[in-house]
Amino acid sequence: MIKKTDFLTLDLPGKYRIPSIDYFRTIAIFLVILMHNMHKNPLLGAFGRYTDGGGGAFLEAILEFVLSHIFTLAVPFFFVIAGYFFGQKIMTGDSSARTLGTYSGRLMLALFFWRIVYFFIPSPSLFEHSHDYLGWIYGKVTDVHELSELLNIRSVPHLWFIPALLIALCTATFFSSVKRQWMFLPFAILLYLLYLTKSTYATTSWGAQANTFFQLCFPPWVNAWTDVTVNYFYPIVFVSGGWYLTAKKIEFKVRTSVLFILSGVFISSLEIMLLYKECGIVSSCLIGTVPLVIGVAMLAFSMPDIGKDSFMSKCGRYAFGIYLIHYLFVFWLRPLADLFEYPFSEIVHFVVVYFFSLVVIVVLSKNKWLRRVVV
C-alpha cells in the first residue's frame, strides 16, 4: 500500500517528513519565484558601479551569470529529491510499475487541472482594452485553434515540470523493471550531454561542430524531434542522481556534501569563463550544476533537523501547489508592485506573489478533492 506523498519531491507527509527537506524546498520555491519574477534585477542594481564599460562590465556580466545560475538550481533540486524518494520506495519492495502508476495518475491530474486553470484565466492585458470576460471565454471555447492550445503544455512555461518528471520516472521504472538499474545514471548523463550540446553550448565552437555532426548523421525528423524535446531530457540526470543516492545507500555527511558543492562551483566557474569568452552570458544549466545540486540535496539530508517546526519548513509542504499557481500572481500582481520605486518594487512583487500563492494553496488544500492537485 503506497502512502500519500508530496508530489513535488515524492516524500511522505506528516510524521514521515524530513524538516530539512521542506526547509530547502521553501528556499527553492523562493528562487523559482525570483527567477520568474524579476524583469529587472535589484541585486544587480546595487552593483551599478560595475557598468563603467571597462573591466567593470565583465564583473557585472559575471554577477548576472552567477545569479541566474543560482536561480536555475531550484528546479533540479526538486528532481534530485524526487529521484531519491521514488528510488527509496522501489528499493524497499514496492512494485515499480504500481508506484509509477500511482504517481503518474496524480501528476497527470494536476497537469490537466492547472492547464485548464491557465486556459480560462486571462492575462491583465485583456482588461486594458476590454472588460468582456465572458465574450473572451466564449471566443476561446468556440475556436478550434484556441481549444487545441489546451494540449500545448509549452504555452504555460512552468508546467513543463510535470511531464519532465513523468518522463524521468518512467525512465527509472524501465531500468528497474529490466533489472539494469546500473545503466540508469550513464544513460541519463548521455542525455544531459545532448541537452548541453543543444542548449548551453550550442553557440560555442564545440557545440556548433557537434550539432553539425548530428545534422549530417541523422535524418531531419530526428534532429527536429530532439530540438523540441531536449529540454525534457535534462531532468533525468538529476532524478538518476537522487536514485543513485538511494541505491548505493549513501551515508550523508556535511563534509561530503560540501565537497560536492565546491566541486560543482569550481566546474561551473570554469564553464562560466569559457562561455563568457566564446558566446557571452548564457543562462542555463551547466556540467557543474549536477554535482552542485546533488551536493545541496545531500547537505539537506545530512542535517535533517534544520528548520524543524519553523515557518519555512511548514511552508515547504505546499511547494508543489505554490510552484503551479505562482505564475498567475507574477502577472496579476505586477501593477501592485509597480506602485513602488525600483528596486523596492521587485522586493514587494516577490513578497506578494509568494504570500498570495501560499494562502490560496493552503485554502485549496483543505478540500479533499482539490488537495489532490495542490499537494
C-alpha positions in Angstrom: 0.0 0.0 0.0 1.6 3.3 -1.1 1.1 6.1 1.4 0.0 9.6 0.2 3.0 11.6 -0.8 4.0 15.1 -1.7 4.2 15.1 -5.5 6.9 17.8 -5.9 9.5 15.7 -4.2 7.6 12.5 -3.6 8.4 12.5 0.1 5.9 11.4 2.8 3.7 13.7 4.7 3.1 14.3 8.4 5.4 12.5 10.8 7.3 11.0 7.9 8.5 14.3 6.6 12.1 15.4 6.9 12.2 19.1 8.2 15.4 20.0 6.3 13.9 18.9 3.0 10.8 21.0 3.5 13.1 23.9 4.6 15.2 23.6 1.5 12.2 23.3 -0.7 10.9 26.6 0.5 14.2 28.2 -0.4 14.0 26.5 -3.8 10.5 27.9 -4.3 11.8 31.4 -3.4 14.4 31.0 -6.1 11.8 29.8 -8.7 9.6 32.9 -8.0 12.6 35.2 -8.2 13.6 33.6 -11.5 10.1 34.2 -12.9 9.5 37.5 -11.1 12.3 39.8 -12.0 12.2 41.8 -15.2 14.9 43.9 -13.5 17.4 42.6 -11.0 17.6 44.5 -7.8 20.7 42.7 -6.8 22.5 43.9 -9.9 21.1 47.4 -9.2 23.3 47.5 -6.1 26.4 47.0 -8.2 25.7 49.8 -10.7 29.4 50.9 -10.3 30.4 48.0 -12.5 28.6 49.4 -15.6 31.6 51.5 -16.5 32.2 50.0 -19.9 35.6 48.7 -18.9 36.6 45.7 -16.8 33.6 46.5 -14.6 31.2 45.4 -17.5 32.8 42.0 -17.2 32.2 41.9 -13.5 28.6 42.8 -14.0 28.2 40.1 -16.6 29.8 37.5 -14.3 27.5 38.6 -11.5 24.5 38.3 -13.7 25.6 34.9 -14.8 26.2 33.7 -11.2 22.8 35.0 -10.0 21.0 33.4 -13.0 22.6 30.1 -12.2 21.7 30.3 -8.5 18.1 30.6 -9.7 18.4 27.6 -12.0 19.4 25.3 -9.1 15.9 25.3 -7.7 14.0 23.0 -10.1 16.9 20.5 -10.4 16.9 20.2 -6.6 13.2 19.1 -6.8 14.2 16.5 -9.4 17.0 15.1 -7.2 14.8 14.8 -4.2 12.0 13.2 -6.3 14.5 10.6 -7.6 15.7 9.8 -4.1 12.3 9.1 -2.6 11.0 7.3 -5.7 14.1 5.1 -5.7 13.6 4.5 -1.9 10.1 3.2 -2.4 11.3 0.8 -5.2 14.3 -0.4 -3.1 12.1 -1.2 -0.1 10.0 -3.6 -2.2 7.2 -1.6 -3.7 6.3 -2.6 -7.3 8.0 -0.1 -9.6 5.1 -0.3 -12.1 2.4 0.2 -9.4 4.4 3.0 -7.8 4.8 4.7 -11.2 1.1 4.3 -11.9 0.1 5.9 -8.6 2.4 8.9 -9.2 1.5 9.2 -12.9 -2.2 9.4 -12.1 -1.8 12.2 -9.6 0.7 14.1 -11.6 -1.4 13.9 -14.8 -4.5 15.0 -12.8 -2.5 18.1 -11.5 -1.3 18.8 -15.0 -4.8 18.6 -16.5 -6.3 20.7 -13.8 -3.8 23.6 -13.9 -3.7 23.6 -17.7 -7.4 24.3 -17.6 -7.0 27.0 -14.9 -4.4 28.8 -17.0 -6.5 28.4 -20.1 -9.5 30.2 -18.6 -7.7 32.9 -16.7 -6.6 35.8 -18.9 -3.5 38.0 -18.6 -4.1 41.5 -17.1 -3.6 43.0 -20.6 -7.1 41.7 -21.6 -8.7 44.3 -19.3 -6.6 47.2 -20.7 -8.8 47.1 -23.8 -12.0 45.3 -22.8 -13.9 44.1 -19.8 -15.9 41.4 -21.7 -14.5 38.4 -19.9 -17.5 36.2 -20.9 -17.0 37.2 -24.6 -13.4 36.3 -24.3 -14.2 32.9 -22.8 -16.8 32.2 -25.5 -14.3 33.0 -28.2 -11.8 30.5 -26.7 -14.2 27.6 -26.3 -15.7 28.0 -29.8 -12.4 28.4 -31.6 -10.8 25.1 -32.6 -7.3 26.6 -32.7 -7.7 28.0 -29.2 -9.0 24.7 -27.8 -6.1 22.9 -29.4 -3.9 25.1 -27.2 -5.1 23.1 -24.2 -2.8 20.3 -25.5 0.2 22.7 -25.8 1.9 22.4 -22.4 4.7 24.8 -23.5 2.1 27.7 -23.7 2.3 27.7 -19.9 6.1 27.6 -19.5 6.5 26.3 -15.9 4.1 23.4 -16.3 6.9 21.5 -18.2 8.0 20.3 -14.8 5.2 17.7 -14.6 5.8 15.9 -18.0 9.6 16.2 -17.4 9.2 14.5 -14.0 7.0 11.8 -15.5 9.5 11.1 -18.3 12.3 10.8 -15.7 10.2 8.4 -13.5 9.2 6.3 -16.5 12.9 6.0 -17.4 13.8 5.0 -13.9 11.0 2.4 -13.8 12.1 1.0 -17.2 15.7 0.3 -15.9 14.3 -1.0 -12.7 11.9 -3.4 -14.5 14.6 -4.9 -16.7 17.0 -5.2 -13.7 19.5 -2.8 -15.2 19.5 0.0 -12.6 23.2 0.4 -13.0 22.6 1.7 -16.6 20.2 4.5 -15.5 22.9 7.0 -14.4 25.2 6.6 -17.5 22.1 6.8 -19.8 21.0 10.0 -18.0 24.5 11.5 -18.3 24.4 10.9 -22.1 21.0 12.6 -22.4 22.3 15.5 -20.3 25.3 16.0 -22.5 23.0 16.0 -25.5 20.9 18.7 -23.8 24.0 20.8 -23.1 25.1 20.4 -26.8 21.7 21.6 -28.0 21.3 24.4 -25.5 24.0 25.9 -23.2 27.0 25.0 -25.5 25.1 25.3 -28.8 26.8 28.6 -29.8 30.3 27.5 -28.8 32.7 26.2 -31.4 32.5 22.7 -29.9 28.7 22.8 -29.7 28.4 24.0 -33.3 30.6 21.2 -34.5 28.6 18.6 -32.6 25.3 19.9 -33.9 26.7 19.9 -37.4 27.6 16.2 -36.9 24.1 15.5 -35.7 22.6 17.1 -38.8 24.8 15.2 -41.1 24.4 11.8 -39.4 20.7 11.8 -38.5 17.5 12.3 -40.5 15.9 15.8 -40.3 13.0 14.5 -38.3 15.3 13.1 -35.7 17.1 16.5 -35.3 13.7 18.3 -35.3 12.4 16.0 -32.6 15.4 16.3 -30.3 15.3 20.1 -30.7 11.7 20.1 -29.4 12.1 17.5 -26.7 15.7 18.1 -25.5 14.5 20.3 -22.5 12.7 17.3 -21.2 15.9 15.2 -21.2 18.0 17.1 -18.8 15.9 16.4 -15.6 16.6 12.7 -16.0 20.2 13.1 -14.8 19.0 14.8 -11.6 16.4 12.1 -10.9 19.0 9.5 -11.6 21.4 11.2 -9.2 18.7 11.1 -6.4 18.0 7.4 -7.4 21.8 6.6 -7.1 21.9 8.1 -3.6 19.2 5.6 -2.6 20.5 2.6 -4.5 24.0 2.9 -3.1 22.7 3.7 0.4 25.0 6.8 0.6 25.7 8.0 4.1 25.0 11.7 4.2 27.8 13.7 5.8 28.2 17.5 5.8 31.8 17.2 4.7 31.0 15.1 1.7 28.1 17.4 0.8 30.3 20.5 0.9 32.9 18.7 -1.3 30.2 18.0 -3.9 29.1 21.7 -3.7 32.6 23.0 -4.0 33.4 20.8 -7.0 30.2 22.0 -8.7 31.1 25.6 -8.0 34.6 25.0 -9.4 33.5 23.3 -12.6 30.7 25.8 -13.1 33.2 28.7 -12.7 35.5 27.2 -15.4 32.4 26.9 -17.7 31.4 30.4 -16.9 34.8 31.7 -18.0 34.7 29.6 -21.2 31.1 30.6 -22.1 31.8 34.3 -21.5 34.8 34.2 -23.7 33.1 32.3 -26.6 29.5 33.5 -26.6 28.7 35.9 -23.7 26.3 35.2 -21.0 24.1 32.2 -21.3 21.5 31.4 -18.6 21.1 27.6 -18.5 22.3 24.5 -16.7 26.0 23.5 -16.8 28.0 20.4 -16.3 28.9 21.7 -12.8 25.2 22.1 -12.0 24.9 18.3 -11.5 27.4 17.9 -8.6 26.4 21.3 -7.2 22.7 20.4 -6.9 23.3 16.8 -5.7 25.6 18.3 -3.1 22.9 20.7 -1.9 20.4 17.7 -1.7 23.0 15.7 0.3 23.5 18.7 2.6 19.8 18.8 3.3 19.7 15.1 4.1 22.9 15.4 6.3 21.2 17.9 8.6 17.6 16.6 8.9 16.6 18.8 11.8 17.3 22.1 10.2 14.2 24.3 10.3 12.3 21.8 12.5 9.0 23.4 13.4 9.9 26.6 11.6 7.6 28.6 9.4 9.7 27.9 6.3 9.7 24.1 7.0 5.9 24.2 7.4 5.5 26.1 4.1 7.7 23.6 2.3 4.9 21.0 2.2 2.9 23.4 -0.1 5.8 23.9 -2.5 4.1 21.9 -5.3 1.0 24.0 -5.3 2.9 27.2 -4.9 5.0 26.2 -7.9 1.9 25.6 -10.0 -0.1 28.7 -9.1 2.6 31.4 -8.7 2.7 32.2 -12.4 -0.8 33.7 -12.2 0.2 36.1 -9.5 3.5 37.0 -11.2 1.4 38.8 -13.9 -1.7 39.9 -11.9 0.2 41.5 -9.1 2.8 43.4 -11.2 0.7 46.6 -11.2 0.6 46.5 -7.4 4.4 46.2 -7.2 4.9 49.0 -9.8 3.3 51.4 -7.3 6.7 51.4 -5.6 10.0 52.7 -6.7 12.6 50.3 -8.1 14.3 48.2 -6.7 11.8 48.1 -3.8 9.1 47.3 -6.3 10.8 44.0 -7.1 11.0 43.0 -3.5 7.3 43.9 -3.0 6.5 41.9 -6.1 8.3 38.8 -4.8 6.7 39.0 -1.3 3.1 39.4 -2.5 3.5 36.7 -5.2 4.7 34.2 -2.6 2.2 35.3 0.0 -0.9 35.1 -2.2 0.3 31.8 -3.7 0.8 30.3 -0.3 -2.6 31.5 1.1 -4.5 30.2 -1.9 -2.8 26.8 -1.9 -3.4 26.4 1.9 -7.1 27.2 1.4 -7.4 24.8 -1.6 -5.6 22.0 0.3 -8.4 22.0 2.9 -10.7 20.5 0.3 -10.2 16.7 0.0 -10.7 16.8 -3.8 -8.6 19.9 -4.6 -5.9 18.7 -2.3 -5.0 16.1 -4.9 -3.8 18.8 -7.3 -2.0 21.1 -4.9 0.0 19.0 -2.5 
